[in-house]
């Protein structure tokens, strides 16, 4: 009996998700995004449009020096 109930529940859930109009889903996603101040794009982003900024090497050197100093301090304590 439980197996039949699980099968019916999964079949009904599957048919419901397939019959939901795409426009309603997109509208709901936009509404939730607006409520939380998010930006939603239905299409996949273009890779070049979302390029990651490159750090300057001098800034990385300072960060590495700072981390090395902090590591040395932690080793001295322990």
Order of alpha helices (4+ residues) and beta strands (2+ residues): alpha-alpha-alpha
